[in-house]
């Protein structure tokens, strides 16, 4: 049995966006932090598939913990994004009504937004909506605008949070699945597949496996994960000109519904669906569902019918038997569970981390002069590496990814551990050819450098 690592103040289980934000918050607060991730790379669970929207919380349940965390996360993201090099595409959103019933619900939704502190919403007639977005179907009846909703990079935020934690002393252990936990003498000993870890405080941010980690560590769980699948269709870059705003439907009690919006990478996205399933691992795509998404996209933007689909994908959200976040603290036992963080996790992550830091009530000494690493820009706004000299040539021509970018993503404390991880750090294989032309060169560049080699690796 390997000897345990030196004791940590905090062990964060799970390196999704919430786990990465938690690692950053506790590290900057002065704690010695270790992050335990069972996969070969970070963001390999629910966080790998999201809509990449920075939400204001205008439609979150009034007075809920979710609303508080989304609002604080939104504020903190705006405070730090420049220093970490994280993009914000200030698009604004439009909530659109397509039926008489949906139109009748708009005043209540606007009142909810105002009650949630989003006071700059503005009503739109159908004609006003089309004046702002000329490609909208003439069937649109009415809507309202939410200026503060923005587009961001789906993965750079989490990478930036964790990279800052690592730059300031945190430790990341990959392929370190937590098998069991035992508490004695005021400290936890966590048995993982990469060795034993000792920590004073354990924070369970295991996402889709949150309830299972609860049971492995404490012997019981107070909630049950019910995976909710979302399928997406991504259109070619030419389609991005069809919509400047994030086009939102009138939400239901179950889901925010089908969204049509640009992406930070210059495509147009339609999705997600909301499908309950038992499987926590596989998020398959189904032809009939994808075709329905495409039909819905064309109903909203008729001109979309003339554009090609670049990719399809599906992700799982860690829904539970209740809509509310499932955050529970047992400080006497040195354990905090952060579960049930569904579709708003990307927006709320920094707020959730700040909330949990307050719950923990630790007396660590905050870092006086923390390091601020800067993420490379991958979005369509701002300069890309291919525009600078000495990049070594473009390897992925669809997404204009350079050899220098790939080499950088394969080195350092947060080096890619899989092709999927390399994709999330650079955009390789995300374009029209889906890696057909660049995979051979990528295989050469990554040979012996990925924990999960390209040979036989899935393009998730």
N, C-alpha and C positions, 0 to 999 in steps of 0.2 A: 504494500500500500504506500503510495507516494506521501511524503511528509506534507502537512498542510502549509499553505502559504502564510507568511506573517499576517497577523490579525489586522483586519480592516475595521473602520468605523461603520461603514455601510456597504452592504452587498445588494446590488440591484439585479433582479432576475428578469432578463428579457431586454434585448437591444432593439426594440422597435422605437418609434418616434417618442413615445412617452418615457421609455427607459432611458433613452439618450438624453432627454431633457432633465430627467431626475438626476442622472449622473452629473450633468453640468451644474445643476443647482446646488447639490450637496458638495461637489468639489470646490466650487467658488465660495461656498460658505465655510470652507476649511476642513471638511471631512476627508478621511482617506477612503476612497471609493473603489470597489471592484464591480465590474459589470459581467454577468454570466449569461452567455448566449449559447444555446444548444446547436445552432446551425453553423455552417462554415463561414457565413458572413452576416453582417447586421442587416436589419430591415428585411428579413427573410420571411416574416409572417404576414400579419394583417397590413403592416405599414408599406409593403411593396406595391399594393394596389389601391390607389386613392384618386380622388378627383382633383387634387392640387388646388383647392380653393381656400383662401384665407377668409373665414367667416366672421361676421360681426356679432353673431348671436341673435340677430333680429327675430328669428323664429324659434329660438330655444324656449323650453318651458319656463314661464315667468317664475322668478324666485328660486330656480333650481341651482344645484351645484354646477351642473353643466354650463348654464348661462354664465355664472361667475367665473368659471375657468376659461371659457371661450373669450369673454371680454378681457380678462387679464392676459391671456395668451396673445390675443390680438394686439393689445397695447405693448406688451413686452417685445413681440416680434418687430414691431415698428421701431422700438427703441434700439434694438441691437442689430438689425439686419444689415445695415451699412458696414458695421465693424466686422461682421463675419462674412461679408460678401454675399449675402442672400438676396435674391431678387424679389421685387414686388412689381407686378404689372397692374397698374391702376385702371382696371376695366370698368368697375361698377357692375351691378346686376339688375336684371329686370324680372320681377315675378309676374308671370303672364297667365291670364284666365282665358280658357278656350271654350267654356260652356257657361250657361246662365248660372248654374249652381256655383261654379268656381268664381264667377264675377261677384256673386252675392257675398262670398266669404272674404273678399278683399278688404273691406273696411275693418273687419275684426283683426285681420292679419297686420294691417298697418297700425292699429291701436296697440297690438301686442309688441310690435317693433318699437314704438314710442315708449311703452312701459319698460321695455328691455334696455332703454337708453339709446336706441338708434333713432334719433329724432329728425334726421335729414331725409327720411323717405318721402317720396313725392308721387301722387297719383298720376296715372296716365290713361287717357282714352285709347281706344284701339288705333285711331289715326295718329295720336302722339307717339305711341309705341313704334309704329311703322315709320314715322319721321326720323326717329332715333336709329332704327334698324330697318332699312328699306327692304331687306330680303325676307322679312317676316311674312308669313302667310297672311292674306287678308282676312282669314278666319279669326284672328286674334280679336278679342272683345274689349279687353281692358287690362290694366296691370298697375304696378307701381315700381319706382326705381329705388334701389338701395346703393347709393354712391360708394359706400365704404367696402363693399365686397370686392376682393382682388384675387388675381391669379398668382401662384407662386410655383416654384420648382417642387415636384412631389417628394424629392429625396434629399436635396442639398441641405434643407433645414436640419433634419435629424443628423446627417453626417457632420454638419457644422457644430451642433450641440455636443456631440460625442467627441469630436476632434478637439474642441476647447477643453473638455474634461480631461482628455488624455494629455494634452499639452501642459496641463496644470497638475499632473500627478496621478490621475486615475489609471486604473488597470483594466484592460479588456481581455476576457478569456472566452475564446470561441470554442465551439465543439465541446462545451462544458454544460451539458444537460444536468440539471439538478435532480438527483435521485432520491435524496432524503435529507432530513434536517433533525438536529438534536440540540437542545438548549440546556446549558449547564453553566453555573458560575457567572451568569450575566452575559454570556456570549453564545452565539450560534456556531455549530459546526455543520456546514453543508457538504454533503457528499455529492460530487459531480463526476461526470465521465472524464474530466481532465484533472481530477485530484480533489482534495478536501480544502475547503475555504472556511476561515473563521471570521466572524463579524459580529459587532454589537447589535446592529440593526439590520434586519432583512426587509427589503421592499419588493413585493411580488408585482412585477409589471409584465407578466408573461402572456398577456393578450389572449389569443385563442386557447391557451393552455392554462389560464389563470386559476380556474377551479381545480385542475389537476395538480398544479404546483401547491396550491393551498393544502390539499390532502397529503401530498408527499412531505411537506414541511411541518404542518401542524397536526395532521391526522384527520382533519375534517375541512369541509368547505361550506360556506354560507350562501353560495350562489352557484348557478349552473350556466355554463357557456352554451349558447344556442347559435351556432355559426349562421351568418346571413351572407349569402353570396351576391355579389354585384358583377354583372357582365358589362363590358364596355366595347364600343366600336370607335376606332381612331381613323379619321379621314386624312387624306393626303394634304400637304401643306397649302395647296391651292385653295382648299376649302376654308382656311382660317379667315379669309377676307369677307366671308359671309356674315360674320357676327363679331361686333366689337365688345358687346356686353356678355356677361354670363347670363344665359337664358334659363330661368328657373320656373318650374311648374308650381302650382298651388300645392303645398305639402299636405300629406295625410298624417294620421296618428301613427302610422307605421314607418313611413319613409319620406324623405325629402323629394323623391320622385326622379324622373328622367331629366337630366341637365344637358344642355347643349352649350359648349363653350370652347374657346381657344385653349391651347395648352401653352405652357412656358416654352415649349420646344417648337412652336410654330405650326402645330396641327390643329384639327378640330375634333373634339371628343363628344360622344353621345353616350350617356349612361348615368348611373348604374341601375341595374335592376335590383330588386330586394327579394331574394329567394331563400327560404329557410331550408337547412339541410343538416344532417347529422355529422357528415364527414368534416373533420377539421383540417385535413391535409390537402385534399384535392379540390381545386376550383376550376371545374371544366367549363368550356364554352359550348353552347348548343346552337346549331344552325337556325332552328326556328326562332329562338330567342333573339339571336343577333339580327335576323331578318326583321323581326318586330321592332327592334331598336332602330334599324335603318329606316323602316317605314315611318316611325314616330319622328325621327330626325327630319325626314322629308316633309312631313306634315307641318313642322314648325318652320323649316327653311326649305321651300320647294326646290330651290336651285341646287340643293345638296345632291339631288338625283344625278347631276352631271359630274360628280366628283368621285374618285376612287377611294376605296378603303385601304389604308396602309397596314393596319394591325387590329387584332381583337385580343382581349384578355379578360380575365376574371380575378377578383379578389374576394377575400372573406373578411367579414367584420365580426368582432367578438361581442355580439349581442347577448343579452341574458334574458331571464324571465321578467325583468323589469326594465323600463326605459331609462331610468336614472343611472348615473355612474355608480359603480359599486366600490366605494372607497371606505375601508374600515381600518381602524387603528387599535392596536393592542400594545401600548407602550410598556406595560408591565412585562410583556413577553418579548419586547423588542421586535415587533412585527407589524408591518403595514401592508395591506392588500389594496392594489389599485386595479380594479377590474371593470369590465363592462364599458370600456371606452370605445364607442362605436364610430360612427362616421365623422364626428367632430374632433377626433384625436389630433390630427395635424394642426388644426387651429388652436386647440386648447392645451397642447402639450406643455408649453412654458407656464401657463396658468396652473395646470395640474401640478407641475413640479413645485411652483411657489406655494401652492396650497399644502402639499405634502410636507414641504420643508417647515412650514409653520406648525403643522400637526406634530412633527417630530420633536419640536421644541428643544433642539440640541444647543449646546453652548460653545460650539466650535468658534474659532477666530477666523472671520472671513479673510480671504486672500487680499493683501493690500494692493498688489499690482499684478493682477492676473494677465496671462498671455492671451492674445486675441488672434488666433490663426485665421486666415482669410480663405474662403472657399473659391475655387475657380468658377467663373461664370459659364453656365450652360444654357442660359435662356436666350431668347431671340432679342431681348433688350440688353444692350451693352456689348462690349467688344469680346470676341471669341479668340481662342489661342491661334487659330489658323491665320488671323490677321496680323500676327506678330512674327518677326523674323526668327529664324533658327528653330522652327518647330519640328524639323526632321521629316516633313512630308505629311500629307493627309492619308490616313489609313482607311477610315470609314468616310467615303465620299458622300453618301446620302446625308449624313449628319455632320460632316465637316469636322471629324475628330482627328486630331494629330497624333503622331507618334510620341511627341513630348507629353501630351495629356495622358496617353495610355501608360507610359513609363511612370509618370508621377502617381497615377492611381494604383500602380502595382508596388509602390514603395511607401515607407513611412509607417506610423503607428496604426493607421486605419487602412492599410493596403487591402485591395479587393481580394476576396477569398474564393470567388467563383466568377464565371462569366456573367451571371445575373448581377453580381455586385459590381463588376467592371462596367456593365451597361448603365447601372444607376449612378455611377461616378462620372461617366464620360459621354453617354448617349450612343456608344457603339452598338450596332445591330438593330437600332430602333427605326431605321428609315425604310424606304420603299422596298428595298431588296431583302430586308430582315436578316442581314448578315451573309447573304449569298456570295457577295463579292469580297468581303473583307475577312471572312472566317478563317481562311487558310493563313493569312498574315497574322491574325490574332492568335491562332494556335501556335505559331512560331514565337511570337512575342511573349506569350504566357506560359510556354512550356516549362514545367517544373516550378512554377511560381504561384499556382492556385491550389488551395486545399482541395477544391473540387475541380479537377482538370476539365478542359473543354471536351475532351473525347467522351462522348456519351452524355454530356451535360445538357440539361433541358434549357430552352430559351423561355424562361418564365417572365 
